[in-house]
């Protein structure tokens, strides 16, 4: 039996460029960096000051989305300085003059939707990447659990179409899915640690452990109820058409180059217990592993 009670909203954003863009092979990382800068600009009232000393740090949208400290009175998240960001974004399509991003805003991040929309609008003028490629938001839609897509008016905070949880979206994916063989296609690199080390090879117990760990952390951070079973039984890896893809990204804020590589390609598992499917489908939405806010950790199951 599973239960995922965390509230969230999902959006699809179509970025249209007037000519071929120069974003390169990691649009999710570039998008996240620009989004963070734009959100800071629309949120900050004291740009010359230090965030940690700001009197608005407890109510600042940028701090809440990107630098949320873990509550010290949380008895479960011990030894964690930062809780998971209440949003994830990842590219679901990349063409020569178009990028389609999917964004998921979760729990505490939902009250900051007006600032998130304002940041997206500002990004159009800022541009993306080293050459500041300008774009226009051609279309934005909210994705509902039943598969419906509702158009979001340009520049307007989307009105609520109901209160949805992670479990509502997982329920939709489970309907009619009766197979025990899964093909996992990596949309963006999966950067997963197991026993303290980054893994280049993903057997099912490591993959599934990353799914349940991600659900646990975001749910605890949101104060939401959750439950999903541990993996039991032997799951066979039929084939692995995967490899490690490295990517370096220079962080102007941290003044260093971040290594953001991970596993790419396809993973095929056979003999997956039905009780494990909800966590696997939840991982599709949340992303798994490290650096999910940069767009890493996204996959599709078929």
FINUMI-377713 format. One line per field, with one value per residue (C-alpha): x, y, z; residue in one letter. Coordinates in steps of 0.25 Angstrom, whole numbers, plus 5000, padded with zeros to 4 digits. Example, Ala and Ser with C-alpha at 12.3 -4.5 7.8 and 13.67 -1.06 7.14 Angstrom:
REM residues 2
east: 5049	5055
north: 4982	4996
up: 5031	5029
nuza: a	s
REM end
This chain:
REM residues 302
east: 5000	5005	5001	5008	5001	5010	5003	5009	5006	5012	5015	5020	5027	5030	5042	5043	5056	5056	5067	5075	5080	5094	5090	5097	5095	5090	5078	5073	5085	5086	5071	5072	5084	5076	5064	5071	5077	5064	5056	5066	5065	5050	5050	5062	5059	5074	5083	5095	5094	5097	5085	5089	5088	5076	5064	5055	5062	5050	5040	5049	5044	5058	5063	5050	5052	5068	5073	5063	5070	5066	5058	5067	5055	5052	5055	5056	5065	5077	5090	5084	5087	5078	5065	5061	5057	5042	5043	5049	5050	5055	5055	5046	5049	5060	5060	5069	5059	5051	5052	5040	5043	5034	5034	5028	5025	5023	5018	5024	5028	5013	5011	5023	5016	5014	5029	5033	5024	5030	5044	5040	5036	5049	5057	5052	5059	5072	5074	5080	5094	5107	5102	5089	5080	5067	5054	5039	5030	5021	5012	5010	5001	4997	4998	4986	4986	4975	4984	4977	4985	4980	4986	4992	4991	5004	5010	4998	4999	4991	4978	4976	4969	4968	4977	4986	4996	5007	4998	4988	4998	5004	4989	4988	5001	4997	4984	4985	5000	5000	5014	5025	5036	5040	5048	5054	5059	5068	5063	5074	5086	5084	5094	5092	5101	5101	5109	5115	5120	5114	5110	5112	5103	5089	5083	5069	5071	5080	5070	5058	5065	5068	5053	5049	5059	5055	5040	5044	5052	5043	5031	5038	5042	5028	5022	5014	5010	5016	5017	5023	5029	5043	5048	5046	5049	5060	5058	5066	5074	5071	5080	5087	5089	5094	5107	5113	5112	5120	5117	5124	5116	5123	5115	5117	5111	5121	5132	5136	5133	5122	5123	5109	5110	5102	5096	5089	5083	5073	5071	5062	5057	5048	5041	5038	5028	5015	5016	5029	5022	5016	5030	5036	5025	5027	5041	5038	5031	5041	5054	5064	5078	5087	5085	5070	5068	5078	5069	5077	5070	5058	5054	5042	5036	5030
north: 5000	5014	5028	5041	5053	5064	5075	5080	5086	5083	5092	5091	5103	5105	5114	5119	5125	5134	5126	5114	5115	5112	5105	5092	5079	5082	5092	5088	5093	5106	5108	5106	5115	5126	5124	5125	5138	5143	5139	5146	5159	5159	5155	5164	5178	5179	5174	5180	5172	5158	5148	5142	5156	5160	5163	5157	5144	5137	5142	5144	5135	5133	5128	5119	5113	5112	5113	5107	5103	5090	5091	5087	5082	5071	5058	5051	5060	5059	5065	5071	5086	5088	5082	5078	5090	5091	5091	5083	5086	5078	5079	5069	5073	5081	5086	5096	5107	5102	5096	5090	5091	5083	5090	5084	5093	5086	5089	5101	5106	5108	5121	5127	5124	5139	5141	5129	5134	5147	5141	5133	5146	5153	5142	5145	5158	5152	5141	5127	5122	5129	5137	5141	5135	5142	5135	5136	5128	5123	5115	5110	5100	5093	5078	5072	5058	5053	5056	5070	5082	5096	5108	5118	5132	5139	5146	5143	5134	5121	5120	5107	5096	5088	5082	5071	5062	5054	5042	5047	5048	5034	5028	5032	5026	5013	5011	5000	4998	4983	4979	4974	4978	4993	5001	5013	5023	5034	5048	5055	5048	5040	5044	5034	5031	5017	5014	5028	5026	5031	5019	5017	5004	5004	4990	4991	4991	5004	5010	5007	5012	5025	5026	5024	5032	5044	5042	5042	5054	5063	5058	5060	5074	5077	5072	5062	5048	5037	5022	5012	4998	4994	4986	4971	4959	4958	4968	4964	4974	4969	4979	4992	5001	5012	5020	5031	5045	5056	5070	5082	5095	5108	5114	5129	5129	5118	5122	5108	5098	5087	5073	5069	5056	5043	5031	5033	5023	5012	5002	4990	4982	4969	4964	4977	4975	4982	4989	4996	5003	5015	5019	5017	5026	5036	5037	5041	5054	5057	5053	5044	5045	5057	5071	5069	5085	5085	5076	5063	5050	5051	5038	5032	5018	5010
up: 5000	4996	5000	4995	5001	4997	4989	4976	4962	4949	4937	4923	4917	4902	4900	4885	4880	4868	4862	4865	4880	4885	4898	4896	4902	4916	4914	4928	4935	4927	4930	4945	4946	4939	4947	4960	4956	4951	4963	4972	4964	4965	4980	4985	4992	4996	4985	4991	5004	5008	5008	5022	5028	5022	5031	5020	5019	5026	5015	5003	4991	4986	5000	5001	4987	4987	5001	5010	5023	5029	5042	5054	5061	5050	5057	5044	5035	5044	5039	5027	5025	5013	5010	4996	4987	4986	4970	4959	4945	4933	4918	4911	4897	4890	4876	4869	4872	4883	4897	4905	4920	4930	4944	4956	4968	4981	4995	5001	4987	4983	4991	4983	4969	4966	4968	4959	4948	4949	4948	4936	4929	4933	4927	4913	4914	4921	4911	4913	4912	4910	4898	4905	4894	4895	4895	4896	4905	4893	4902	4916	4921	4934	4934	4942	4948	4938	4926	4923	4919	4923	4916	4925	4921	4918	4930	4939	4952	4948	4956	4964	4957	4970	4981	4975	4982	4977	4979	4969	4958	4961	4961	4947	4942	4949	4942	4932	4935	4937	4933	4941	4931	4931	4921	4928	4918	4924	4919	4927	4934	4947	4957	4968	4980	4987	4999	4998	4983	4970	4962	4948	4947	4952	4957	4961	4976	4975	4965	4974	4986	4980	4977	4991	4997	4988	4992	5007	5007	4999	5007	5020	5016	5012	5025	5016	5019	5011	5010	5000	5002	5001	4989	4991	4982	4971	4959	4947	4938	4924	4917	4920	4908	4918	4920	4928	4922	4929	4928	4935	4938	4944	4955	4956	4970	4976	4967	4963	4952	4956	4951	4948	4941	4942	4935	4922	4912	4915	4926	4925	4937	4938	4950	4956	4968	4966	4979	4974	4963	4970	4975	4961	4955	4966	4962	4948	4954	4965	4958	4966	4971	4972	4966	4962	4963	4951	4943	4946	4950	4940	4933	4926	4928	4917
nuza: x	x	x	x	x	x	x	x	x	x	x	x	x	x	x	x	x	x	x	x	x	x	x	x	x	x	x	x	x	x	x	x	x	x	x	x	x	x	x	x	x	x	x	x	x	x	x	x	x	x	x	x	x	x	x	x	x	x	x	x	x	x	x	x	x	x	x	x	x	x	x	x	x	x	x	x	x	x	x	x	x	x	x	x	x	x	x	x	x	x	x	x	x	x	x	x	x	x	x	x	x	x	x	x	x	x	x	x	x	x	x	x	x	x	x	x	x	x	x	x	x	x	x	x	x	x	x	x	x	x	x	x	x	x	x	x	x	x	x	x	x	x	x	x	x	x	x	x	x	x	x	x	x	x	x	x	x	x	x	x	x	x	x	x	x	x	x	x	x	x	x	x	x	x	x	x	x	x	x	x	x	x	x	x	x	x	x	x	x	x	x	x	x	x	x	x	x	x	x	x	x	x	x	x	x	x	x	x	x	x	x	x	x	x	x	x	x	x	x	x	x	x	x	x	x	x	x	x	x	x	x	x	x	x	x	x	x	x	x	x	x	x	x	x	x	x	x	x	x	x	x	x	x	x	x	x	x	x	x	x	x	x	x	x	x	x	x	x	x	x	x	x	x	x	x	x	x	x	x	x	x	x	x	x	x	x	x	x	x	x	x	x	x	x	x	x	x	x	x	x	x	x
REM end
